Amino acid sequence: MKRAFQVIIISILLFFLTSQVAYCYHKTIKFQVDKQYPPFSYIINGRVYGFSVDLANLIFEPDKYFLSVSSDTWENVYKRLVSGEIDITGPIVILEERKKDVYFTDPIFTRHVGIYTRKDFNKVITVNNLASFKIGVMKSDYTETLLKERLKIKNYVTFQTIEDEFVALLEGKVDAVIISQEIANYFLVKNNYADQVEIKLKDIFILESGFGISKKHPELVDYVNTRLKELIKNGVFDQLYYNYFSTYSPYYYEKKNREVVFSILYILFIIIFASGITIFVMRGINKRLQQGKEAYEKYAELLASNANVIVLTLNLKGEIIYFNRFAEEVTGYKREEVIGKRWVDIFIPEHKREYIEKLFSEIAEKKVLNNFENEIITKTGDVCWIIWNNVVVESPYLNEPLIISTGLDITPIKKNQRLLEESYEELEETNQELVNTLEILNKQTELLKEEEERYKFIVENISDCIWEFDVAEKRIEFYGNLKDYFETDKINPKIDYYAWLELYHPDDIKAVMEKIQRAFELRDEKIEYEARIKDKNGNYKWVSVHIKVFYDNRGKPEKLIGINIDYSAKKEYEDRMKYLAYYDDLTNLPNRKLFENKLSELIKKAAQTGKIGAVILIDIDNFKDINDLYGHEVGDEYLRTISQKIAEYLKGLEVQNYFSRVGGDEFAIILNGLEKKDFVIEVCTEIQKIFENEIFLEKIERGLYTTVSMGISFYPDDGRDTKEILRNVDMALSLAKENGKNDFQIFMPFLLLKNLNKIEIEKNLRKAIENDEFVLYYQPVVNLENMEIHSVEALIRWFLPHKGMVSPLEFIPVAEESGLIVRIGEMVIEKALKDLKDWERKGINDIHIAINLSARQFKTKYFENTVAKLLEKYSVDPVKVSFEITETGAVENFDVSLKILGFLCQMGIKFLIDDFGTGYSSLIYLRKLPISGVKIDKSFISELMFSKESRAIVEGIILMAHKLGLKVVAEGIENKKELEILKEIGCDFGQGYLFSKPVPKEEVEKFLLQKKVLI
């Protein structure tokens, strides 16, 4: 207790000496804003809130800077910035006039200036006649500068705040006001001025805004610009801007419109680009046709006269209007047999008619349908394949739109294509079939020369390498693109029969030769192997080789035809996949799969030999904080470094061990063949020491300290298979964490019973949520000055059927771990707001309600929206609601907490830090959170009468809180002596059994109606 007292007293002293500490470790930044310029800045309960403050807190990193926030009238703020009394303000409008006095950061967003009047103001007002009216403007604001310098208007009325401007406008003291449209729209919405005030002229000025920085600190310009880019890149800035301005910001909508316009322009660019490519190709085709015009002039005349193309004219119903001579020849039908009849009824098989009908609809809609193939039935019943080009022609000279279709008879091509496909299917069975085809083509007559050239072209252009080795003539030829990778020109079998083997890797030559010689002995026609071949750069590529061997009548090899397929990428991929399947890519340690395989093998051997082994499951405490504070790259570096240190330690052990990474921040060790179990405790102790030492990380150029929790389970005593051992070691790890972390625990059988009880509670909790088995009890919070009830704290109670009340200490941890606390928390908020509304209907109007929040519930997505919807559903004034959250829960993910708290505080909701003094939070962080009070844990209150240290701690907390403008609530007051002490040292509020234990809604109503608690 004495040591705890010393730690807390030192913390409080450090807190009050923040200015000195800040100069030692953090540079103090004096940030001042206009005290009434919402939503950029505004004052609630003596503290400054708003978009500007939240943005500045996000920009200045707490481990580098201490941000001192204050406010004053804008006139004074700007004077202090120019004189250097403060370091930074803003965001403010960037004006040339101001650049003489201060530095500016890069523009953050755009402000729009407009002229507003009352709705009953009927006179015409323009920029040119503005001087003839009585104009209001905010004193020393950029709008005053614009009025004087750019509009040259000297007579106007100034006001200290925007609120004053609107009041003067509504009272008729001025005819119009010049103001930022973002600010004006905020007031129109907030104060319901929309029915009385309107904008007469919008966007008379459009100006960029940025942070204003004192000329004494030019180094801050680059720092702020860099941080702003990071916040914009990761989306934090947009989210913050959206929270404050999405309802009324022209800039926000302009940004969205620009995104839409950019998307449309991008699509148009793609369309134009595609069209250009099409035109380019068509021009090329036309050019080639033009070049051949003279050569084929006579043929063209013959083609035109005979029209050996099917030409049809149909209406949109598919009825034939024109049918040319070539169509008669192809189909066997005469023109008079088909004119006036529907195309599908004559030429299309019945099972495809519905499909062709849909095509007619598509042609009518798109106007063009080209390169469409389909089969038709001739008069003799034969099938013909036609490729069609269709276009719809519309003209005032025609009675109706017509489809002109031209068709080419591709039946012979289809037949050849089918033959080629059949040939290709045969070739596809093995790569050697292509080689066989080449050999057969070489022996064909001159009639097959064209086919030979075609296949030769294919072979020359394939991405692999085909080679042909004539044994008798000692001649080898290579084809295909892959041959260019190797020095094939140096291979001359006539000089050196085995020269081609020199390309192989020395380690592969013997295996290749044995493979080939074995095939020759058995007269195998196919040889397949994988080997490495050296390329022109001296590097080796993996190739998959497939050889077809041709033998003469004596059984001697006559010719070899082979295909070398580049196998390097696939080989690397296969090796990589094998590695990733069993090893962790970050630490190069075996992964969970390989770990479990090894453990299963060792458990089986242990059962046979009678030897024992141990599994140690390691989990780094609060590792998430490293990722959140420094980023995942730093977290990865930490995991690599710590795993290397553990691995180095394990190498020195005499016992057989196996080290793996089995999860994000989880590692596991197998110690096999132990002589005694106590050895495991020595190992765990040494591992704790590794974590306790500083781990230096290059990315942040500093060292980090962490702690570790471990679970231990022995095999085969604790389990006969991997599943049992891992389950038991996980339970031991959970116990170590429940004991406050930085601990290791050995599995004991009672943990199974505890785990089963937890599973049973979780199952019943799910039923309780569905059946609405939770009720709220309320405990009064008393104002110690007048002893009147100020508020009530809502406390959840669970009555389990056939069992009675279940202690919150029993089911809340299970709800937290399972995630059910989020749904339970929403139910508590809704029930509490509903009860508060019921009390209002009964005349209890001046009571507040406090609701406990889980850290997990607080950080859920859309938490703010959920609260806002429930407040709207029950029509509850947010000012009557306060949320209580633990200090450690509040500072986890600090940026997220700041955003959520800022948004809800703007609505009017208050936040209190619960169990203050028992957590491990940073006072620097707590100062930046918009909280209204703290609750001192009852463990301090219970010692007040007996311990001077406890009294000093409580006095210190109250003094610190009051210095920060916070209220203090003492929990767990149980006797009058404690009450007297708390009154004496200035505590604001108290709750405890002295006033009332938590009671149901009906009983607490009696206290609320009498407003006081009798003691």
Buried (B, 14 or more C-beta within 10 A) or exposed (E): EEEEBEEBBEBBEEBBEBEEBBEEEBBBBBBBBBBBBBBBBBEBEEBBBBBBBBBBBBBBEBEEBBBBBEBBBBBBBBBBBBEEBBBBBBBBBBBEEBEEBBBBBBBBBBBBBBBBBBEEBEEEBEEEEBBEBEBBBBBBBBBBBBBBEEBEBEEBBBBBBBBBBBBBBBEEBBBBBBBBBBBBBBBBEEBEBEEBBBBBBEEBBBBBBBBBBBEBBEEBBEBBBEBBEEBEEEEBBBEBBEBBBEEBBBBBEBBEEEEEEEEEEEEEEEEEEEEEEEEEEEEEEEEEEEEEEEEEEEEBEEEEEEEBBBBBBBBBEBBBBBBBEBBBEBBBBEEEBBEEBBBBEBBBEEEEBEEBBEBBEEBBEEBEBEEBEBBBBBBEEEEBBBBBBBBBEEEEEEEEEBBBBBBBBBBEEBEEEEEEEEEEEEBEEBBBBBBBBBEEBEEEEEEBEEEBEEBBEBBEEBEBBBBBBBBEEBEBEBBBEBBEBBEBEEBEBEEEEEBBBEBBBEEBBEBBEEBBEEBBEEEBEEBBBBBBBBBEEEEBBBBBBBBBBBBEEEEEBBBBBBBBBBBBEEBEEEEEEEEEEBBBEBBEBBBBEBBBEBBBEBBBBBEEEEBBBBBBBBBBBBBBBBBBBBEEEBBBBBBBBBBEBBBEBBEEBEBEBBBBBBBEBBBBBBBBBBEEBEBBBEBBEBBBEBBEEEBEBEEBEEEBEBBBBBBBBBBBBBBBBBEBBBBBBBBBBBBBBEEEBBBBBBBBEEBEEBBEEBEEBBEBBEEBBEEEBBBBBBBBBBBBEEBBBBBBBBBBBBEBEEEEEBEBEEBBBBBBEBEBBBBBBBBBBBBBBBBBEEBBEEEBEEBBBBBBBBBBBBBBEEBBEBBBEBBEEBEBEBEBBBBBBBBBBBBBBBBBBBBBBBBBBBBEBBBBBBBBBBBEBBBBBBBBBBBBBBBBBBEBBBBBEEBEBBBBBBBBBBBBBEEBEBBBBBBBBBBEEBBEBBEEBBBBBBBBEBBBEBBEBEEBBEBBEEBBBEE
